[in-house]
Amino acid sequence: MSGRPLRSPAMRKLVQRLVKHQMAFAEQERLDAEWVQAQIAKAPPLTAIQKQGLRRLKRDLTSAARSRMEEPVRKVA
């Protein structure tokens, strides 16, 4: 061993910065998820008309996705 570090100081600084940003992003995601759960807990229950609209929307989105999958792939020239 020559006694030199395996990573250069610049590389170590870069890795530390990336880890710091990754941890900050994960913390923000966690806080956002907590906020969403709190909002859902406060929301009043859905009405029958709202449930019907959501079912219709889900059906339409599902059928649109299926029809796209069945279409042959077009080549872009």
C-alpha distances in whole Angstrom, upper triangle without the diagonal:
4,6,8,10,10,14,16,18,21,20,20,23,24,23,25,28,28,28,31,33,33,33,36,38,38,39,42,43,43,46,47,48,49,52,53,53,55,57,58,59,62,63,67,67,68,71,73,73,70,68,71,69,66,67,68,65,63,65,66,62,61,64,63,59,61,63,60,58,61,62,61,58,59,57,57,57
4,6,9,10,13,14,16,19,19,19,22,23,23,24,27,28,28,30,33,33,34,36,38,38,40,42,43,44,46,48,48,50,52,53,54,56,58,59,60,62,64,67,68,69,72,74,74,70,69,72,70,66,68,69,66,64,66,66,63,62,65,64,60,62,64,61,59,62,63,61,58,59,57,57,57
4,7,9,12,13,14,18,17,17,20,22,21,22,25,26,26,28,30,31,31,34,36,36,37,40,41,41,43,45,46,47,49,51,52,53,56,57,58,60,61,65,66,67,70,72,72,68,68,70,68,65,66,68,65,63,65,65,62,61,64,63,59,61,64,60,59,62,63,61,58,59,58,57,58
4,6,9,9,11,14,14,13,16,18,18,19,22,23,23,25,28,28,29,31,33,34,35,37,38,39,41,43,44,45,47,49,50,51,53,55,56,58,59,63,64,64,68,70,70,66,65,68,66,62,64,65,62,60,63,63,59,59,62,60,57,59,61,58,56,60,60,59,55,56,55,54,55
4,5,7,9,12,11,10,13,15,15,16,19,20,20,22,24,24,25,28,29,30,31,34,35,35,37,39,40,41,44,45,46,48,50,51,52,54,55,59,60,61,64,66,66,62,62,64,62,59,60,62,58,57,59,59,55,55,58,57,53,56,58,54,53,57,57,56,53,54,52,51,52
4,7,10,12,10,10,13,14,13,15,18,18,18,21,23,23,24,27,28,28,30,33,33,34,37,38,39,40,43,44,45,47,48,49,51,53,54,58,58,59,62,64,64,60,60,62,60,57,58,59,56,54,57,57,53,53,55,54,51,53,55,51,50,53,54,53,49,51,49,48,49
4,6,8,6,6,10,11,10,12,15,15,16,18,20,20,22,24,25,26,28,30,31,32,34,35,36,38,40,41,42,44,46,47,48,50,52,55,56,57,60,62,62,58,57,59,58,54,56,57,54,52,54,54,51,51,53,52,48,51,53,49,48,52,52,51,48,49,47,46,47
4,5,5,6,9,10,11,12,14,15,17,18,20,21,23,24,26,27,29,30,32,33,35,36,38,39,41,42,44,45,47,48,50,51,53,56,57,58,61,63,63,59,58,61,59,55,57,58,55,53,56,55,52,52,55,53,50,52,54,51,50,53,53,52,49,49,48,46,47
4,5,5,6,9,10,10,12,14,15,16,18,20,21,22,24,26,27,29,30,31,33,35,36,37,39,41,42,43,45,47,48,50,51,55,56,56,60,62,62,58,58,60,58,55,56,58,54,53,56,55,52,52,55,53,50,53,54,51,50,54,54,53,50,50,49,47,48
4,5,5,6,9,10,11,12,14,15,17,18,20,21,23,24,26,27,29,30,32,33,35,36,38,39,41,42,43,45,47,48,49,53,54,55,58,60,59,56,56,58,56,52,54,55,52,51,53,53,49,50,52,50,48,50,52,48,48,51,51,50,47,47,46,44,45
4,5,5,6,9,10,11,12,14,15,16,18,20,21,22,24,26,27,29,30,31,33,35,36,37,39,41,42,43,45,47,48,52,52,53,56,58,58,54,54,56,54,50,52,53,50,48,51,50,47,47,50,48,45,47,49,46,45,49,48,48,44,45,43,42,43
4,5,5,6,9,10,11,12,14,15,16,18,20,21,22,24,26,27,29,30,32,33,35,36,38,39,41,42,43,45,47,50,51,52,55,57,57,53,53,55,53,50,52,53,50,48,51,51,47,48,51,49,46,48,50,47,46,50,50,49,46,47,46,45,46
4,5,5,6,9,10,10,12,14,15,16,18,20,21,23,24,26,27,29,30,32,33,35,36,38,39,41,42,44,45,49,50,51,54,56,56,52,52,54,52,49,51,52,49,47,51,50,46,47,50,48,45,48,50,47,46,50,50,50,46,47,46,44,46
4,5,5,6,9,10,11,12,14,15,17,18,20,21,23,24,26,27,29,30,32,33,35,36,37,39,41,42,43,47,48,49,52,54,53,50,49,52,49,46,48,49,46,45,47,47,43,44,47,45,42,45,46,43,43,46,46,46,43,43,42,40,42
4,5,5,6,8,10,10,12,14,15,16,18,20,21,22,24,26,27,29,30,31,33,35,36,37,39,41,42,46,47,47,51,52,52,48,48,50,48,45,47,48,45,43,46,46,42,43,45,44,41,43,45,42,42,45,45,45,42,43,42,41,42
4,5,5,6,9,10,10,12,14,15,16,18,20,21,23,24,26,27,29,30,32,33,35,36,38,39,41,44,46,46,50,52,52,48,48,50,48,45,47,48,45,44,47,47,43,44,47,45,42,45,47,44,43,47,47,47,44,45,44,43,45
4,5,5,6,9,10,11,12,14,15,17,18,20,21,22,24,26,27,29,30,32,33,35,36,38,39,43,44,45,48,50,50,46,46,48,46,43,45,47,43,42,45,45,41,42,45,43,41,43,45,42,42,46,46,46,43,43,43,41,43
4,5,5,6,9,10,11,12,14,15,16,18,20,21,23,24,26,27,29,30,32,33,35,36,37,41,42,42,46,48,47,44,43,46,44,40,42,44,40,39,42,42,38,39,42,40,37,40,42,39,38,42,42,42,39,40,39,38,40
4,5,5,6,9,10,10,12,14,15,16,18,20,21,23,24,26,27,29,30,32,33,35,36,40,41,41,45,47,47,43,43,45,43,40,42,44,40,39,42,42,38,39,42,40,38,40,42,40,39,43,43,43,41,42,41,40,42
4,5,5,6,9,10,11,12,14,15,17,18,20,21,23,24,26,27,29,30,32,33,35,39,40,41,44,46,46,42,42,45,43,40,42,44,40,39,42,42,39,40,43,41,39,42,44,41,41,45,45,45,43,44,43,42,44
4,5,5,6,9,10,10,12,14,15,16,18,20,21,22,24,26,27,29,30,32,33,37,38,38,42,44,44,40,40,42,40,37,39,41,37,36,40,39,36,37,40,38,36,39,41,38,38,42,42,42,39,40,40,39,41
4,5,5,6,9,10,11,12,14,15,17,18,20,21,23,24,26,27,29,31,32,35,36,37,40,42,42,38,38,40,38,35,37,39,35,34,37,37,34,34,38,36,33,36,38,36,35,39,40,40,37,39,38,37,40
4,5,5,6,9,10,11,12,14,15,17,18,20,21,23,24,26,27,29,30,34,35,36,40,42,42,38,38,41,39,36,38,40,36,35,38,39,35,36,39,38,35,38,41,38,38,42,42,43,40,42,42,41,43
4,5,5,6,9,10,11,12,14,15,16,18,20,21,23,24,26,27,29,32,34,35,38,41,40,37,37,40,38,35,37,39,35,34,38,38,34,36,39,37,35,38,40,38,38,42,42,43,41,42,42,41,43
4,5,5,6,9,10,10,12,14,15,16,18,20,21,23,24,26,27,31,32,32,36,38,38,34,34,36,34,31,34,35,32,31,34,34,31,32,35,34,31,35,37,34,34,38,39,39,37,38,38,37,40
4,5,5,6,9,10,11,12,14,15,17,18,20,21,23,25,26,29,30,31,35,37,37,33,33,36,34,31,33,35,32,30,33,34,30,31,35,34,31,34,36,34,34,38,39,40,37,39,39,39,41
4,5,5,6,9,10,11,12,14,15,17,18,20,21,23,25,28,30,31,34,37,37,33,33,36,34,31,34,36,33,31,35,35,32,33,37,36,34,36,39,37,37,41,42,43,41,42,42,42,44
4,5,5,6,9,10,10,12,14,15,16,18,20,21,23,26,28,29,32,35,35,31,31,34,32,29,32,33,30,29,33,33,30,31,35,34,32,35,37,35,35,39,40,41,39,40,41,40,42
4,5,5,6,9,10,11,12,14,15,16,18,20,21,25,26,26,30,32,32,28,28,31,29,26,28,30,27,26,30,30,27,28,32,30,28,31,34,32,32,36,37,38,36,38,38,38,41
4,5,5,6,9,10,11,12,14,15,17,19,20,24,25,26,30,32,32,29,28,31,30,27,29,31,29,27,31,32,29,30,33,33,31,33,36,34,34,38,39,41,39,41,41,41,44
4,5,5,6,9,10,11,12,14,15,17,18,22,24,25,29,31,32,28,28,31,30,27,30,32,29,28,32,32,30,31,35,34,32,35,38,36,36,40,41,43,41,42,43,42,46
4,5,5,6,9,10,11,12,14,15,17,20,22,23,26,29,29,25,25,28,27,24,26,28,26,25,29,29,26,28,31,30,29,32,34,33,33,37,38,40,38,39,40,40,43
4,5,5,6,9,10,11,12,14,15,19,20,21,25,27,27,24,23,26,25,22,24,27,24,23,27,28,25,26,30,29,27,30,33,32,32,35,37,39,37,39,40,40,43
4,5,5,6,9,10,11,13,14,18,19,21,25,27,28,24,24,28,27,24,26,29,27,26,29,30,28,29,33,32,31,34,36,35,35,39,40,42,41,43,44,44,47
4,5,5,6,9,10,11,12,16,18,19,23,26,26,23,23,27,25,23,26,28,25,25,29,29,27,29,32,32,31,34,36,35,36,39,40,42,41,43,44,43,46
4,5,5,6,9,10,11,14,15,17,20,23,23,19,20,23,22,19,22,24,22,21,25,26,24,25,29,28,27,30,33,32,32,36,37,39,38,40,41,41,44
4,5,5,6,9,10,13,14,16,20,22,23,20,20,23,22,20,22,25,23,22,26,27,25,26,30,30,28,31,34,33,34,37,38,41,40,42,43,43,47
4,5,5,6,9,12,14,16,20,23,24,21,21,24,24,21,24,27,25,24,28,29,28,29,32,32,32,34,37,36,37,40,42,44,43,45,47,46,49
4,5,5,6,10,12,14,17,20,21,18,18,22,21,19,22,24,22,22,26,27,25,27,30,30,30,33,35,34,35,38,40,42,41,43,45,44,48
4,5,5,8,10,11,15,18,19,15,15,19,18,16,19,21,20,20,23,25,23,24,28,28,28,30,33,32,33,36,38,41,40,42,44,43,47
4,6,8,10,12,16,19,20,17,17,21,21,19,21,24,23,23,26,28,26,28,31,32,31,33,36,36,36,39,41,44,43,45,47,47,51
4,7,9,12,15,19,20,17,18,21,21,20,22,25,24,24,27,29,28,29,32,33,33,35,37,37,38,41,43,46,45,47,49,48,52
4,6,9,12,15,16,13,14,18,17,16,19,21,20,21,24,25,25,26,29,30,30,32,35,35,36,38,40,43,43,44,46,46,50
4,6,9,12,14,12,13,16,16,16,18,21,20,21,24,25,25,27,30,30,31,33,35,36,37,39,41,44,44,46,48,48,51
4,7,10,12,10,10,13,14,13,15,18,18,19,21,23,23,24,27,28,29,31,33,34,35,37,39,42,42,44,47,47,50
4,7,8,6,6,10,11,10,12,15,15,16,18,20,20,22,24,25,26,28,30,31,32,34,36,39,40,41,44,44,48
4,5,5,6,9,10,11,12,14,15,17,18,20,21,23,24,26,27,29,30,32,33,35,37,40,41,42,45,45,49
4,5,5,6,9,10,11,12,14,15,16,18,20,21,23,24,26,27,29,30,32,33,35,38,39,41,44,45,48
4,5,5,6,9,10,11,12,14,15,16,18,20,21,22,24,26,27,29,30,32,33,37,38,39,42,43,46
4,5,5,6,9,10,10,12,14,15,16,18,20,21,22,24,26,27,29,30,32,35,36,37,40,40,44
4,5,5,6,9,10,11,12,14,15,16,18,20,21,22,24,26,27,29,31,34,35,37,40,40,44
4,5,5,6,9,10,11,12,14,15,17,18,20,21,23,24,26,27,29,32,34,35,39,39,43
4,5,5,6,9,10,10,12,14,15,16,18,20,21,23,24,26,27,31,32,33,36,36,40
4,5,5,6,9,10,10,12,14,15,16,18,20,21,23,24,26,29,30,32,35,35,39
4,5,5,6,9,10,10,12,14,15,16,18,20,21,23,25,28,29,31,34,35,39
4,5,5,6,9,10,11,12,14,15,16,18,20,21,23,26,28,29,33,33,37
4,5,5,6,8,10,11,12,14,15,17,18,20,21,25,26,27,30,31,34
4,5,5,6,9,10,11,12,14,15,17,18,20,24,24,26,29,30,34
4,6,5,6,9,10,11,12,14,15,17,19,22,23,26,29,30,33
4,5,5,6,9,10,11,12,14,15,17,20,21,23,26,27,31
4,6,5,6,9,10,11,12,14,16,19,20,21,24,25,29
4,5,5,6,9,10,11,12,15,18,19,21,24,26,29
4,5,5,6,9,10,11,12,16,18,20,23,25,28
4,5,5,6,9,10,11,14,15,17,20,21,25
4,6,5,6,9,10,13,14,16,19,20,24
4,5,5,6,9,12,14,16,20,21,25
4,5,5,6,10,12,14,18,19,23
4,5,5,8,9,11,15,16,20
4,6,8,9,12,15,17,21
4,6,9,12,15,18,21
4,6,9,12,15,18
4,6,10,13,15
4,7,9,13
4,6,9
4,6
4
